[in-house]
Amino acid sequence: MLGKKRLVWAAIAVLMIAVLVLAACKPRGTGAKPELSITWFAWPPCDALAKLVAEYPDATVKVNCVPYEQWHDSIFTDFASKGGVDLPIVDSQWTGEAVTGGHLLELTNFLKQDTNFNDWVPSALQAYGEYPIGSGHYYGAPIMADVQVLIYNKNILSEYNIAPASLTTWDALLQAAQTIKAGDKYDGFVWFWIGSGDQIQSAWNELAWSWGGELWDPQTYKFEGVVNSPQNVAALEFARNLYLAGPEGAGNFSYGEVTTAMCDGTTAMTAIWVGVAAGWTDPASCKEFPNMGFMVPPAGPVQHILQLGGMGMNVSAYTKNKDAALAFLKWLMSEETQLKWVQAGGYSALQSVLASDTFKNAAPFNVAFAGAYPLVRDFYNLPEYYGLMTKEGEYLNLAVTGQMSAQEALDKMAADQQAIIDQAYPNGPPQ
């Protein structure tokens, strides 16, 4: 009996040693969820994304919502040190800068194989990740679709016997805004006319396109003779008249001042990003919201084009969790998750989602959004975008506020933008 017991204990000892050896050889971290990180800027959709990703079962995902002013630099500073988050959200205009710097993984095969590629709104797929435009190479997956919708105060329009259904052209809207302004009780139309960021640019761009103008020639890289065209001059003169139908000092208005003008009931109409208007839905912070109506912004005399907003989600070239990042992105871009995303307060670029009752019933402006978003275009995403955009904002603001004629402003803008491009590409457009 004693011999058998010794054999049993010996066998147990061998087994325990084997278990310990296997445990020691087990790779560190096996069995734990991978950790992923995202950087965006602080606004309601970022908070909504942070809540949504908590549902993802296969990784722990942290969303960093940084101040808007720090958004670009926080990402590109990390790029410079070949580090940072796994999934940066890069604004559409930064795509060229990020791709030419080698900072992003190409997602072309991922988008075609792991998402419903043909269901994306084509202009969104292009703007949020294709570089160069027309190349068929994609570096971003649409995460936040955005477009401006026309928002009007029902009571003010009713007081002046203006039917919202009549506001289908910019000319009709201007006439209505001028009528209201002339009554000396309200301002007619307010917009973000400030020259900083991309604010006045994204207002005027959709006027320029709708008047038949262009911002540049992407084939020849020409700005002179394109951005200062007669069509764009007419669009900028129209913008000046629209500005005069609004509040005093609106040349310095950003989204905050537009929000105040609409929410306190002093202004009848605006066109503003849905991502901004999403913060108006609480009557405690926007007392006039219950009196607001929503529709697709007007058409121009030549065509009906709106400025694209929003951005794509990217995968950093420096991530140490490539497979986990792509697996998460596949989950996030699925129709099932995108439907949850719009219910949480986000906006999808999947056509099937935009057409769904789930989306249209998720927020009061979503029906207008669904009609407006297919009309979007974006402007240049060249690496030189910042200098180009800064010049555009500077001269547009001078013209709209009456400090320079539309023709002079666009002539100077064209010359300055052309100089930026000629310096960057002395041998002409890259091949």
Stockholm file with secondary structure:
# STOCKHOLM 1.0

chainA/1-431         MLGKKRLVWAAIAVLMIAVLVLAACKPRGTGAKPELSITWFAWPPCDALAKLVAEYPDATVKVNCVPYEQWHDSIFTDFASKGGVDLPIVDSQWTGEAVTGGHLLELTNFLKQDTNFNDWVPSALQAYGEYPIGSGHYYGAPIMADVQVLIYNKNILSEYNIAPASLTTWDALLQAAQTIKAGDKYDGFVWFWIGSGDQIQSAWNELAWSWGGELWDPQTYKFEGVVNSPQNVAALEFARNLYLAGPEGAGNFSYGEVTTAMCDGTTAMTAIWVGVAAGWTDPASCKEFPNMGFMVPPAGPVQHILQLGGMGMNVSAYTKNKDAALAFLKWLMSEETQLKWVQAGGYSALQSVLASDTFKNAAPFNVAFAGAYPLVRDFYNLPEYYGLMTKEGEYLNLAVTGQMSAQEALDKMAADQQAIIDQAYPNGPPQ
#=GR chainA/1-431 SS CHHHHHHHHHHHHHHHHHHHHHHHHSCTTTTSCCEEEEEEESSHHHHHHHHHHTTCSSSEEEEEEECHHHHHHHHHHHHHTTCSCSEEEEEGGGHHHHHHTTCBCCCHHHHHHHSCGGGBCHHHHHHTTBSSTTSCCBCCEEEEEEEEEEEEEHHHHHHTTCCGGGCSBHHHHHHHHHHHHHTTSSEEEECCCCSSTTHHHHHHHHHHHHTTCCSCBTTTTBCTTTTTSHHHHHHHHHHHHHHHTSCTTGGGCCHHHHHHHHHTTCEEEEEEEHHHHGGGCCTTTCTTGGGEEEECCCBCSSCCCEEEEEEEECCBTTCSCHHHHHHHHHHHHSHHHHHHHHHHTCCCCBHHHHTSHHHHTTSTTHHHHHHHGGGEECCCCCTTHHHHHHHHHHHHHHHHTTSSCHHHHHHHHHHHHHHHHHHHCTTSSCC
#=GC SS_cons         CHHHHHHHHHHHHHHHHHHHHHHHHSCTTTTSCCEEEEEEESSHHHHHHHHHHTTCSSSEEEEEEECHHHHHHHHHHHHHTTCSCSEEEEEGGGHHHHHHTTCBCCCHHHHHHHSCGGGBCHHHHHHTTBSSTTSCCBCCEEEEEEEEEEEEEHHHHHHTTCCGGGCSBHHHHHHHHHHHHHTTSSEEEECCCCSSTTHHHHHHHHHHHHTTCCSCBTTTTBCTTTTTSHHHHHHHHHHHHHHHTSCTTGGGCCHHHHHHHHHTTCEEEEEEEHHHHGGGCCTTTCTTGGGEEEECCCBCSSCCCEEEEEEEECCBTTCSCHHHHHHHHHHHHSHHHHHHHHHHTCCCCBHHHHTSHHHHTTSTTHHHHHHHGGGEECCCCCTTHHHHHHHHHHHHHHHHTTSSCHHHHHHHHHHHHHHHHHHHCTTSSCC
//
